[in-house]
């Protein structure tokens, strides 16, 4: 019996059972090499409503020197990061010698903008290969997982940034306690995570993968933070990753008042059904419908002798393709702009990943976009060329669309 990582209650209610899959970012050098696969079965705790994967895959097996995600590859995302740094620097303007720490700093994609503003920065990043990229650009980082032990190694921070990392933590209480320890009195931490309401509403089941141990409601995050004497001052909705929340956090006892928007979002979650079993049962059924729709699309591609290629090789692609059982016989290749991924193969299904130019030479009838959260950016990049040979785009989430 698996237990909830927040409240230790037994887990029995299924949220999404996506079968047995390899780690989603464990790209292959050889399509026929042996792989280790694990159950990809998300549960929801019917006491605190935290959606979670049991601790089956060790985080060291995911965030290591072969980790394939580099944040700097999305130019649109970098623009948002620069705006965030400029905004936060205004908040730090009255602080003497401000010090900013980012947890899961990746390749220094965000901290570079604070450094450009003359602010002292430090990253914490467990994957050495991406941390070294940041170090080469002058962004220092501890190559470690963050928690209470790491927090004691750093000086107190005026601003702590934790973007899209809380979901990656198997021991959320050690992580949040580390934030409490590291955060200077009067300081602020911002935490971002994909909002569970949007995941369910838009049927984003392909964002469920082994490196995401938990999926959060605001009320669940608030409960966990409160257990460590941290309070939420403000919440902002963001479009990132299909719809995220950014929390502004302080210590208990901080004199700043809580914004009313926090209570509005909590009410929105209850109205959506965050505390109703039916919400989760319906979602588990919806993803089966999505699988059937995508398989029908590939069946018609074969029947009418058309061709299809994939665009982008994010973790989403691994999850979707493995869950639907789509291999090289249906999808001959995927292209990606990330040099680290080119020449490798998607885990589990062995589909090769080529340079973006390959799609322009091949001219497929359909281009299936896997990173649907970057759909506009991708169409702006290649839309004119694809439509120039009468090609069409396809997305599978939140429903199958051909356009």
VOGU-133781 format. One record per residue (C-alpha): z, y, x. Coordinates in steps of 0.001 Angstrom, whole numbers, plus 524288, in hexadecimal, padded with zeros to 5 digits. Each point is the difference from the previous one (the first is absolute). Last residue first. Layout:
<pts>
ZYX ...
</pts>
This chain:
<pts>
7691F8586B7EAD0 8052F7F2607FDB9 80E2B7FF337FB81 809277F4577FF68 80D78804787FBF0 80B92806878069B 7FB127FBC8809FA 7F3687F8328020B 7F72080A9C8056B 7F12F7FF648010F 7F5DB8094F8058D 7F1717FF967FD87 7F4157FF52808C5 7F35A8065D7FC27 7FB7A8011F80E46 8036280E8A80022 80C007FD1A7F7C8 806237F9BC80BE2 7FC0880B1D80908 804C380ABA7F6E7 80CF57F92E7FD87 8036F7FDA180E4A 80A75809C2803D3 802D3806977F305 8007F7F28F7F9CD 80A197FBC680A11 808B280BF07FE07 7FF5C7FE947F14B 803907F1908008C 80B5F801A28096F 80A4C7FA8D7F695 7F62B7F5507FCA6 801407FA8D80DCA 7F7B57F3E47FCBE 7F3178066C7FC94 7F5CD7F5DC7FBFF 7F284804DB803EB 7F5527FA587F750 7F1627FE44801C0 801A07FE5180EA2 7F893808AA809AA 800DD7F76480C37 7FD8180AA380A17 808CE809F07F965 80A9B7F5C67FDE5 800077FC7880E5D 8023C80E25803E6 80E247FF107FB31 8035A7F6F480B39 8021A7F1E77FC35 80B2E7F7D87FAA0 7FD3E7F1807FE45 8053A7F8737F42A 809217F50A8044B 806527FDEA7F2AF 80E437FE70803CF 800C280BD2808C0 7F4748097380050 7F8267FE5E80C6F 7FEBE807A980CA1 7F483806BA80681 8040B80D497FAD0 80E6E800F57FCC2 8049A8079580BF5 7F41D808E97FF15 80455804C97F283 7F444804AF7F806 7FF487F37A7F80B 7F5237F75A7FAE6 8019B7F3677F850 7F7957F3D2800A5 7F9847F4957F905 80742801777F30E 7FD097F4587F73D 7FE4A7F4EC809DB 808858074B809A3 80C267FE467F796 8052D8042D7F2B9 80B9D7F7E07FB52 804DE80A747F686 80D8D800BD805FB 7FA657FF3380DBA 7F60680AB07FDA0 80989809467F961 80AEB7FE43809DF 7F7738012B80C0B 7F8B780BA97FA8A 80C8F807487FCC0 804907FE3780E0E 7F51D8093D803B7 7F2457FB84803EC 7F73280AC27FAD8 7F2F87FF0A7F915 7FBA37F2B57FB37 7F2177FB537FEAC 7F8417FB2A7F45D 7F2687FA727FE16 7F8507FCE37F3B5 7F96C7F33D7FC45 8023D801F97F15A 8087D7F3F87FE6E 807128023680CD7 803E480E097FCD6 803787FB6F7F24E 809CE7F62380554 8059680A5E808FE 8029E808DC7F458 805F17F4DF7F812 809387FD5580B70 8044880E367FF94 802AE7FF737F163 807A07F33E80101 808D08058480A97 8027F80C477F815 803F37F7CA7F43A 809957F85E80876 805A080CEF80487 802D3803F47F207 808777F4167FD62 809F38033680A98 7FFF780E097FB2E 8035B7FBE77F224 80BAD7F82E804EF 804EE80BA4807B2 7FFCC809B77F4D3 8051F7F5A17F68B 80C7D7FEAD807F9 8040280DD17FC0C 807C9808FE80902 7F44480739805B6 7FA2D801437F26A 7F76D80C1C80118 80A09808107F87F 80A5C7FBDF809E5 7F7638044D80B46 7FCC980D0C7F9B2 80E7F802B37FDF4 802747FE1680E94 7F471808ED802C6 805D080ADA7F7B2 80D677FE4C80639 7FA928023680DAC 7F7DD80B797FB2C 80CB2807147FCB9 801D78031780E79 80CE97FBF78061C 8084380AE280581 801F38031480E6C 80E557FFF1803D4 7FF157F36D807F3 80C1A7F8077FCD7 7F8A77F32E7FF6F 7F6428006280B10 7F220804937FD91 7F3307FA3C7FB55 7F2E0805877FBC2 7F86B7F5167F965 7F1387FF0880044 7FA657F7407F56E 7F3047F90C800B3 7F3857FE0C7F831 7F48A7F745803A4 803068002780E64 801D980EC180094 7FE86808147F397 80D9B805E580181 80ADC8025B7F61A 80B4A8081380512 80E807FD3F7FEFD 80B3F8091580359 80E167FFB780495 8021A7F15480091 80D767FC36804CA 805107F83680B84 80DAB7FA3D8005E 7FB2D7F28380441 801377F92D7F2D1 7F9B980C2A7FA5F 7F3877FD2F80791 7FEB07F2687FA0F 8023C804EC7F226 7F68480B3B801AE 7F58E7F6B180512 801BF7F79B7F3DC 7FF4E80BD27F6FC 7F3C0804FF806AB 7F9717F2EC7FDE2 7FCE57F88880C2D 7F81B7F4C280573 8062B7F77580A90 7FC567F6F280B4E 7F2DC80604802BF 7FB3A7F96980C85 7FD137F3B57F854 7F6B6806167F674 8000A8063D7F29F 7F6B780B88800D3 7F54A7F7657FA32 807B37FFA87F345 7FC7080E137FD03 7FF837FE027F14E 7FE8280E977FD39 80C1A800CB7F74C 8079D7F61780816 7FDB18061E80D4D 8012580D7C7F9EF 80DA37FD5D7FAB5 803DA7F95880CB3 7FE6E80C9F8077D 7FA4A7FE5C80D82 80A29804B0809CA 8039C80CBD806A9 80D11803AC805F2 8038580D968046D 80CB08020F8074A 806C380D298006E 80A76805C8808AA 80C7C807037FC28 808127F6868081F 7F6697F96D80931 7F94E7F3AD7FB27 800AB7F4B3809A7 80BC37F9117FA1A 7FB7D801597F1E6 7F2477FBC5803CD 8057B7F3F1806BB 807C07FCED7F3A2 7F3008002A7F8E2 7FA2D7F60880965 80BE37F71180020 80011800387F121 7F1737FD687FED4 8009A7F374807E3 7F22B7FA857FE83 7F9AE80D30802D0 7F174802187FDB2 801B0806C67F2CC 8087980A518067D 7F4D5802B58097D 7F61B8079C7F824 803D380D12805EC 80D89800F7805F0 801C680D97805AD 80D348049D804F9 8022D80E9380192 80B3E806CE806DE 802677F3C4807F2 80C8A7FB4080661 7FDBE7FAE280DE0 7FA037F29380129 805667F2F7804C2 809E17FF027F4D5 7F4D7800237F61C 7F9AB7F464806C1 80BE57F7557FDBD 8015C8048E7F1EF 7F1F17FCB17FCD7 7F24780285804C8 7F7A47F57380621 7FD2B802D280E39 7F601805EE80910 806F380CFB8017C 7F5C780A8E7FF6A 7FB0980BA3807B7 7F413807827FAF6 7F82B8056080B7D 7F28A7FB2F7FC32 800EA7F3D480875 80D3D7FD957F9B7 7F98F7FFC67F29A 7F64E7F59F80425 80B257F89680663 807577FFBB7F308 7F4297F9767F9AF 800017F4BA809A1 80ECE7FF2A800C1 8021A7FD337F1A1 80E68802EC7FD31 7FE8480ECE7FE7E 80AD580A38800A3 7FAC580D87802F0 8063780BC58065D 7FCB580E587FE8D 803E680D2A80586 7F96E80B187F894 7F63C80905806A8 7F6B3801127F481 7F63E7F6F2806B1 80B1B7F62980123 801F08005F7F150 7F17F7FD3D7FE25 8003A7F4A68098B 80B797FA387F888 7F70C7FC277F4E0 7F5AB7F6F1805FE 808EB7FBDD80B2F 7F9A07F29D800C8 809807F9597F693 80BFB808AF7FDFB 807427F5697F888 80C2E808847FF28 7FCF980E1280352 80A428081B806E1 7FFCF80EE080036 808A7808B98085B 8017C80E8E7FDC1 8045A8084D80B97 807B9809DB7F7ED 7FD2B7FE547F198 7FB6A80BDA7F837 7F1AD7FBF48008A 802F77F1EA7FC23 7FBF4801F07F1C1 7F3D58070C804A6 7FD5C7F48F80917 800847F71E7F421 7F473806E27F9B1 7F7E98003380C6A 802C67F1A38025F 7FC537FC727F1FB 7F32E8077E800E4 7FCA37F90C80CAB 803047F2E37F9D7 7F754802D67F448 7F49B802FF80921 802BF7F36780746 7FE9F7F85B7F351 7F2598055A7FDED 7FC7D7FC0080DD8 8043E7F1E17FDE6 7FF5A7F8F580D27 80C3F806C6804F2 808CB7F67B7F8AE 7FC967F465808A8 802347F2CC7F979 7FC9E7F3D3807CC 80CFD7FAA7804A5 7FCE67F6DB80B4D 80AF4804DD808D8 80A087FD1B7F573 80386804157F24A 7FC7C7F3DC7F821 8066B7F42F8065F 80B64808848045E 802568033A7F1A8 803187F1BF7FD9D 7F89C7F9DA7F4AF 808407F9127F5C8 809F380A7F7FCA9 7FD697FFD27F151 7F600809BF7FAD0 8051E80AF07F7A3 7FFED807CD7F370 80D11806F47FE57 803C18002F7F1AA 80ECE8017580261 8049D7F4867F78A 7F3767F8D37FC42 7FBE67FF6A80E3E 7F1357FF63800A2 7F8CA7F57B80784 7F40C80082808A8 7F97D7F36480477 7F71C8001F80BCB 803707F27480520 7FD227FEDA80E87 7F4547FC6880858 7FF487FD4A80E7B 7F25A8001480565 7F7E97F6F68087F 7F3AD8060C805D1 7F34F7FDFA7F8A4 7FC4C80E367FDF6 802AD8033080E5D 8068780CA280467 80751800637F319 806AF80B8E7F9AE 80E827FE947FD12 8009580C047F735 801EE7F88D7F348 8099F7F5F1804D8 7F9D67F2FD7FBFB 7FFFA7FC2F7F19F 806017F6487F6A3 7FECA8034A7F191 7FFAE80D977FA37 80BC47FE5A7F705 8030880D667FA77 80C3D805277F949 8071F7F3327FE08 80DC58005A7FA39 8097C7F692806B6 80730807A580A77 80EAE7FDCC8016F 8081380C9480167 803288050280DB3 7FFD480E687FBC3 7F5D88059380951 7F97F7F4B1806FF 7FF8B7F84C7F34C 802CD7F1958023F 7F68F7F49880122 804027F2C47FA99 
</pts>
